[in-house]
Structure formats: C-alpha cells, structure tokens
Amino acid sequence: MKNFNKKPLLVVLSSPSGGGKTSICRQVVKTIRNASHSVSVTTRLPRKNEAEGKDYFFVTEKKFKELIRRKQLVEWAKVFGKYYGTLKKSVKKASGKNLTMFFTLDPQGALAIKRKYPSSVLIYVLPPSLSELEQRLQKRKTDSSQIIKHRLRAALKEITFGNKYDYLIVNQDLKESVNIVKSIIQAEKNKSRNFNFKSWSKFQKL
C-alpha cells in the first residue's frame, strides 16, 4: 500500500516539569514509522541516566550564545536560569526526510515553532493534579524541596498557555496518553493540507 502522507509533520509536546512529555514522546517515536525526536541544546548539567546526544546536547553558556549569534537556533529560552534551544538542523532534517519530528518544549518554545511553522501541531500534556505532579517530582529525586515548590508555581503559570495549543490531554496513564497522541498524529496526517497530491497523481491511470 502506497503512503501518500509524505509531507513532514512537526509535533510539539509541552507539559510542566514532571508532566510526562518526554516519556510520552519516547514511546510514540518508537511506534510511529519515520518518526524522530529533536534533541534540544541546553546549558544545564545532565541528570542521572541522561545521555549526551540522546536526551540533550549539553553545552557551555559561551557555546550556547555562539549558537544564538550564528542564528543556528529556531528558538531558545532561559528557564530556571539555564538556556534551552532547538537547532535549525533538526527542522531541516524533518523536511529533507519527510519525517514526523517531535519536539519537547516549554510554551515559549512551542509558540515560537508555531509562528515559524504554522502547520506544526502543538499538544499540551496536563498532569492529573498538582498533588500528583508534586509526587512525580519528588520521585525523580533530582530537585530540592525548594526547587520543587518553584516548579509547581511555574506549572500553574505555564498551564495558562494551554488554550494556545491545538490539543490538550491529561496524562493519567502513560500507555493511554501515548495512544491518544498517536491518534492525534494519524488524524493530522490525514488532513488535506498534509496529503501529497503530487505523489498520489503519479499512480493514477486514465
């Protein structure tokens, strides 16, 4: 069966820290054909079990500012005192290989992608509750209680951007959330704007 959904699709997942965007993204990428996860650049230190080039590209602040100066970033932001950004080459990779490219970004980065690529799909992942989010952050054992409180306050502010997204999902169960995101992707691929009519016409006989 021929696949005529050949146009690249940019998908941005956002959530408060601990909301599940990265876990969902990893699971979805494993099960969708021609899908890839854009690896962001950051100046923060790696957490336990994070790998260079897989979770992030870890760079110095000097190197990050050099990327800004050379205009090699699609978007960037300073979050909790650390810089995060998306490399332009990630978007070019999606366009060149007709990939479904996933990004895990905060609202500032997500909306920047949407402005530059209006056909991109923004999905906001909500935690079931703030108390559940607090428990998840505590289980990570990477932040002090003070930083966790700061993250929870930031989450309340960040969630207000949810109405600017194309889709909202509540991450109560990882498997269910993964299936919802996969359904969203399939629906988006079937939209007429993402259908490659030129490719389809090559297989038609009059």
C-alpha positions as CSV (number, residue, x, y, z in Angstrom):
1,M,0.0,0.0,0.0
2,K,1.4,3.4,-1.0
3,N,1.8,6.1,1.6
4,F,0.9,9.5,0.3
5,N,1.3,11.4,3.6
6,K,4.8,12.4,2.6
7,K,4.9,16.0,3.9
8,P,6.9,16.4,7.1
9,L,4.9,17.0,10.3
10,L,6.3,18.9,13.2
11,V,4.8,18.0,16.6
12,V,5.5,19.8,19.8
13,L,4.7,18.3,23.2
14,S,4.7,20.5,26.3
15,S,4.0,20.0,29.9
16,P,5.1,21.3,33.3
17,S,8.4,19.7,34.5
18,G,7.4,16.1,35.6
19,G,4.2,16.2,33.5
20,G,5.3,13.4,31.2
21,K,6.0,15.0,27.8
22,T,9.4,13.3,27.4
23,S,8.2,9.8,28.4
24,I,5.2,10.1,26.0
25,C,7.5,11.3,23.2
26,R,9.9,8.5,23.6
27,Q,7.1,5.9,23.5
28,V,5.4,7.4,20.5
29,V,8.6,7.8,18.4
30,K,9.3,4.0,19.0
31,T,5.9,3.1,17.4
32,I,5.4,5.6,14.6
33,R,7.1,5.0,11.2
34,N,9.6,7.6,10.1
35,A,9.4,9.5,13.4
36,S,12.3,11.2,15.2
37,H,12.8,13.2,18.4
38,S,14.5,16.6,18.1
39,V,17.3,16.8,20.7
40,S,17.4,20.2,22.3
41,V,20.6,22.1,23.3
42,T,20.9,23.1,27.0
43,T,23.4,24.7,29.4
44,R,22.1,22.8,32.4
45,L,24.0,19.8,33.8
46,P,22.9,16.3,32.9
47,R,20.6,14.5,35.3
48,K,21.3,10.9,36.3
49,N,20.8,8.5,33.4
50,E,20.7,11.3,30.8
51,A,23.0,10.8,27.8
52,E,24.7,13.3,25.5
53,G,23.0,13.5,22.1
54,K,20.1,11.4,23.2
55,D,18.4,13.5,25.9
56,Y,20.1,16.8,25.2
57,F,23.2,18.3,23.7
58,F,24.9,19.7,26.8
59,V,26.9,22.8,26.1
60,T,28.5,25.7,28.0
61,E,26.8,29.1,28.1
62,K,29.5,30.5,25.9
63,K,28.8,27.9,23.2
64,F,25.0,28.4,23.5
65,K,25.4,32.2,23.0
66,E,27.6,31.4,20.0
67,L,24.7,29.3,18.5
68,I,22.4,32.3,19.0
69,R,24.9,34.7,17.4
70,R,25.3,32.4,14.4
71,K,21.5,32.1,14.1
72,Q,21.6,28.3,14.3
73,L,18.6,28.0,16.7
74,V,14.9,28.0,15.6
75,E,14.0,29.1,19.2
76,W,15.6,29.5,22.5
77,A,14.6,30.4,26.1
78,K,16.1,30.8,29.5
79,V,14.3,28.6,32.1
80,F,15.3,28.4,35.8
81,G,18.5,30.2,34.9
82,K,19.5,27.8,32.2
83,Y,19.4,28.1,28.4
84,Y,17.4,25.7,26.2
85,G,17.1,25.8,22.4
86,T,16.2,23.9,19.2
87,L,18.7,23.5,16.4
88,K,17.6,24.6,12.9
89,K,19.2,21.5,11.5
90,S,16.5,19.4,13.3
91,V,13.8,21.0,11.3
92,K,15.8,20.7,8.1
93,K,16.2,17.0,8.9
94,A,12.5,16.6,9.1
95,S,11.9,18.5,5.8
96,G,14.6,16.6,4.0
97,K,13.5,13.1,5.0
98,N,9.7,13.8,5.3
99,L,9.8,12.8,9.0
100,T,7.3,13.2,11.8
101,M,9.6,15.3,14.0
102,F,8.8,15.6,17.7
103,F,9.9,18.4,20.0
104,T,9.6,18.6,23.8
105,L,9.5,22.3,24.6
106,D,8.1,24.8,27.1
107,P,5.3,27.1,25.9
108,Q,7.6,29.8,24.8
109,G,9.5,27.5,22.5
110,A,6.3,25.8,21.3
111,L,4.7,29.1,20.3
112,A,7.9,30.1,18.6
113,I,7.8,27.0,16.5
114,K,4.1,27.6,15.7
115,R,4.8,31.1,14.5
116,K,7.6,30.0,12.1
117,Y,5.8,26.8,11.0
118,P,2.0,27.4,11.2
119,S,1.2,23.8,10.2
120,S,3.0,22.4,13.2
121,V,0.9,20.6,15.8
122,L,1.0,21.7,19.5
123,I,0.0,19.2,22.2
124,Y,-0.1,20.2,25.9
125,V,0.1,17.4,28.4
126,L,-1.5,18.2,31.8
127,P,-0.9,16.2,35.0
128,P,-4.0,14.8,36.7
129,S,-3.5,17.3,39.5
130,L,-0.9,19.5,41.2
131,S,-0.5,17.0,44.0
132,E,0.2,14.2,41.5
133,L,2.7,16.4,39.8
134,E,4.4,17.1,43.1
135,Q,4.7,13.4,43.8
136,R,6.3,12.8,40.4
137,L,8.8,15.5,41.0
138,Q,9.7,14.1,44.4
139,K,10.1,10.6,43.0
140,R,12.7,11.9,40.5
141,K,14.9,12.8,43.4
142,T,16.8,15.4,41.3
143,D,15.5,18.6,42.9
144,S,15.4,20.1,46.4
145,S,12.0,20.8,48.1
146,Q,12.6,24.5,47.4
147,I,13.1,23.9,43.7
148,I,10.1,21.6,43.6
149,K,7.9,24.3,45.1
150,H,9.3,26.7,42.5
151,R,8.5,24.3,39.7
152,L,4.9,23.9,41.0
153,R,4.4,27.7,41.0
154,A,5.8,27.8,37.5
155,A,3.5,24.9,36.4
156,L,0.4,27.0,37.5
157,K,1.6,29.8,35.3
158,E,2.6,27.6,32.4
159,I,-0.7,25.8,32.3
160,T,-2.5,29.1,31.4
161,F,-0.9,28.8,27.9
162,G,-2.8,25.6,27.3
163,N,-5.6,27.3,25.4
164,K,-3.0,28.3,22.7
165,Y,-2.3,24.7,21.9
166,D,-4.1,22.6,19.3
167,Y,-4.7,19.7,21.7
168,L,-4.9,19.2,25.5
169,I,-4.5,15.7,27.1
170,V,-4.5,14.7,30.8
171,N,-1.7,12.2,31.5
172,Q,-3.3,9.9,34.0
173,D,-1.8,6.8,32.4
174,L,1.3,6.7,30.2
175,K,0.0,4.0,27.8
176,E,-3.3,5.7,27.3
177,S,-1.6,9.1,26.7
178,V,0.7,7.5,24.1
179,N,-2.3,6.1,22.3
180,I,-4.1,9.5,22.3
181,V,-1.0,11.2,20.9
182,K,-0.7,8.5,18.2
183,S,-4.4,9.0,17.2
184,I,-3.8,12.8,17.0
185,I,-0.8,12.2,14.7
186,Q,-2.8,9.9,12.4
187,A,-5.6,12.4,12.2
188,E,-3.2,15.3,11.4
189,K,-1.5,13.2,8.7
190,N,-4.9,12.6,7.1
191,K,-5.7,16.3,6.8
192,S,-5.8,17.5,3.3
193,R,-3.0,20.0,3.9
194,N,-0.7,17.1,4.7
195,F,-1.7,15.0,1.8
196,N,0.8,14.8,-1.1
197,F,-1.5,15.1,-4.1
198,K,1.5,15.2,-6.5
199,S,2.7,11.8,-5.3
200,W,-0.8,10.4,-5.4
201,S,-1.3,11.5,-9.0
202,K,1.7,9.6,-10.2
203,F,0.0,6.3,-9.6
204,Q,-3.3,7.2,-11.3
205,K,-4.1,5.8,-14.8
206,L,-6.7,7.4,-17.1
